[in-house]
Amino acid sequence: MDADERFGGNALKHRRLTDSAGILRRGERGHVEAAMERLTRRLPQVFVAVYTGALGGVADMRQFGFWLLNRTTFENVPADATNDAAILITIDPESKAAGMVFGYLLDPFLDEADTFECLSRGHAHWLEQRYAEGLVKTIAHLEVILCKRCRQARRDPEAFHRKVLPPAILADPPRPPRDRPHAADDPPTEITEVRP
């Protein structure tokens, strides 16, 4: 089933820290936002977003995360920041599940093992309902990994070339121009199909 069919096709607007589940107290929110801001100061082209909410038994947290990342405009991020260089952490306290997804520009710098390692840093805290502590630990470890990969990329840029095609190539192929109506005295053009 397509993610839009499952979760909806509308564009969304969220703050970078959206606590729909209400699991963070006011003081805790400040600690999480400070960790998010610290990462963005060190890596200005990247931002972290957090979404907490009851996902109602969503079987595939990863699919939901990608859908949310692709559908959401985050309100409190720098104007030039795009979701292509964003990292989204999703927590469902009811199902005790968490996930992390990232935009395609980070493909050369992160993989599933990295996201698992980051989430593992917060897991024990989340089981004890210390969500803010877990998020801070997760984001801090993410910052360590990204800074390390940036140093590696400076030493060996070839190893970090994008693993995916640029957006212009991924876009739909250009469509042939529509047939223009023929004038009454203009014979229709014959089309010859060439096969290799």
C-alpha positions in Angstrom: 0.0 0.0 0.0 1.2 3.5 -0.9 2.2 5.7 2.1 -0.1 8.5 0.9 -3.0 6.1 0.7 -2.2 4.9 4.2 -1.4 8.2 6.0 -2.9 10.9 3.8 -1.6 13.0 0.9 -1.8 16.5 2.5 1.1 18.7 3.1 1.8 19.1 6.8 3.3 21.9 9.0 5.1 21.0 12.2 7.6 22.6 14.5 11.0 20.9 14.5 10.1 19.5 17.9 6.5 18.2 17.8 5.4 16.4 20.9 2.0 15.3 19.9 2.2 12.5 22.5 2.8 15.0 25.3 5.8 13.0 26.7 8.1 16.0 27.3 7.8 18.5 30.1 8.5 22.2 29.4 12.0 22.1 30.9 12.8 18.9 29.1 11.8 20.4 25.8 14.5 23.0 26.3 17.2 20.3 26.7 16.1 18.5 23.6 15.9 21.8 21.5 19.4 22.7 22.8 20.8 19.4 21.6 19.1 19.9 18.2 20.5 23.4 17.9 24.0 22.3 18.9 24.0 19.8 16.0 22.8 22.5 13.6 25.5 25.0 14.8 28.2 22.4 14.1 26.7 21.3 10.8 24.7 24.2 9.5 23.4 22.4 6.4 21.7 19.7 8.6 18.8 19.8 11.0 17.2 17.3 13.3 13.4 17.1 13.8 11.6 15.0 16.4 8.0 13.8 16.2 6.2 12.0 19.1 2.8 10.6 18.8 0.6 7.6 19.0 0.8 6.1 15.5 -2.1 3.7 16.0 -0.3 0.4 15.3 1.6 1.6 12.2 3.4 -1.6 11.2 6.2 0.2 9.4 7.7 3.0 11.4 10.3 3.6 8.7 7.7 4.1 6.0 5.8 6.5 8.3 9.0 8.4 9.0 9.8 8.9 5.3 6.3 9.9 4.6 6.3 12.5 7.4 9.7 13.8 6.4 8.6 14.2 2.8 5.2 15.7 3.6 6.2 18.2 6.4 7.3 21.8 6.2 9.2 22.5 9.5 8.4 25.9 10.8 11.4 26.8 12.9 14.4 25.9 10.7 16.8 28.2 8.8 15.2 29.4 5.6 17.8 27.7 3.4 17.4 24.3 5.1 15.7 21.6 3.2 14.3 18.2 4.3 16.7 16.6 1.9 19.4 17.2 4.6 17.1 16.6 7.6 17.1 13.8 10.1 13.7 12.8 11.7 13.4 10.9 14.9 9.9 9.4 15.5 8.8 8.0 18.9 5.5 6.2 19.6 5.3 5.8 23.4 2.2 3.6 23.2 3.9 0.9 21.0 7.3 1.6 22.6 8.8 2.1 19.1 11.2 4.6 17.7 12.7 5.2 14.3 15.1 7.5 12.5 15.1 8.5 8.8 17.1 11.0 6.9 17.0 12.9 3.6 18.7 11.6 0.5 21.6 14.2 0.7 22.8 12.4 3.9 22.9 9.0 2.1 26.7 9.1 1.8 27.2 10.0 5.5 24.6 7.7 7.3 23.3 4.2 7.0 20.9 2.0 8.9 23.7 0.7 11.2 24.3 4.4 12.2 20.7 5.1 12.9 20.4 1.9 14.9 23.4 2.8 16.9 22.0 6.3 17.6 18.6 5.0 18.7 20.3 2.4 20.9 21.8 5.3 22.9 18.3 6.4 23.8 16.5 3.1 24.1 17.1 2.3 27.8 16.0 5.9 28.7 12.8 5.6 26.7 11.9 2.3 28.3 12.0 4.1 31.6 9.9 7.0 30.1 12.9 9.4 30.3 12.3 10.5 26.8 14.2 13.8 26.9 17.4 12.1 28.2 17.1 9.5 25.5 16.6 12.1 22.7 19.6 14.2 24.0 21.8 11.1 24.0 20.6 10.0 20.5 21.2 13.5 19.0 24.6 13.8 20.7 25.7 10.5 19.2 24.3 11.4 15.8 26.4 14.6 16.0 29.5 12.6 16.8 28.9 10.2 13.8 28.2 13.1 11.3 31.3 15.1 12.4 33.5 12.0 12.0 32.1 11.4 8.5 32.7 15.0 7.6 36.4 14.6 8.6 36.6 11.4 6.6 35.0 13.1 3.6 37.6 15.8 3.7 40.3 13.2 3.6 38.7 11.0 0.9 36.0 12.9 -1.0 35.6 10.1 -3.6 34.3 7.7 -1.0 31.5 10.1 -0.1 30.1 10.9 -3.5 26.4 10.7 -3.5 25.1 7.2 -3.8 21.9 8.3 -5.5 21.3 10.2 -8.7 20.8 14.0 -8.4 17.2 15.2 -8.3 17.2 16.4 -11.9 17.9 12.9 -13.1 15.4 11.3 -10.8 12.6 13.6 -12.1 10.2 12.3 -14.7 11.8 12.1 -18.1 10.8 14.9 -20.5 7.6 14.2 -22.3 7.5 14.5 -26.1 5.7 17.6 -27.3 2.0 17.1 -27.9 1.0 16.7 -31.5 -0.1 20.0 -32.8 -3.3 20.0 -34.9 -2.6 19.6 -38.5 -3.8 22.3 -40.9 -6.2 21.0 -43.5 -3.6 21.1 -46.3 -0.7 19.9 -44.1 -0.3 16.1 -44.4 0.1 14.2 -41.1 3.7 13.3 -40.2 4.6 9.7 -40.4 6.3 8.2 -37.3 8.9 5.6 -37.8 9.7 3.4 -34.8 13.4 2.5 -34.6 14.3 -0.5 -32.5 17.9 -1.5 -31.5 
